[in-house]
Amino acid sequence: MAIGVKVLKRPDRDVSYVRATLKGMSITFKKMFEPKVTMQYPEEKSAPEPERGGWSLSPRWRGTHRMLTDEQGRSKCVACGLCPQICPANCIKLVPGEDEEGNRYPLIYEIDEFRCVFCGYCQEVCPEEAIHVGVHYENAEYSRDRFVYDLERLSSQTHPVSTLWDPSDPRGE
């Protein structure tokens, strides 16, 4: 496939930028008198309807991780090791274990949220659909060690999970 190059000619005559400056200033003055749409974030957390000029969080937003559990409260993870292998940021630490019946489970499962790029590969590669990225975006902490999520903290998360990319809707509409 050949690359097309478009050559633009510069104006031959002297150009006055006064007209462009006045046009820009008129847009600025017009915007000064329109109603403001600023949300005072910590005090206002509810998302108003987008039809009335509000905002809404995308259902495909990738935020803090969450580990799903079964009916007995145990994590669904079978410690297959696919998520640490596929992780481009190398932020997942997994140490597998096995019980008397031969069932695999994670002895240690940690995700370093500082290193994570929230790509969602761990969710896509998981055969048991145990790990998910959620739609939670408020994850401020007072110390750096609180950003390493262990298995207990991942399992206790209750926020909804992200739907990421839907193969039946490739354009995301």
PyMOL commands that set and color helices and strands:
alter all, ss='L'
color gray80, all
select helices_A, chain A and resi 18-32+50-52+82-86+121-125+144-147+151-156
alter helices_A, ss='H'
color red, helices_A
select strands_A, chain A and resi 65-67+92-98+104-112+131-133+148-149
alter strands_A, ss='S'
color yellow, strands_A
deselect
rebuild
show_as cartoon
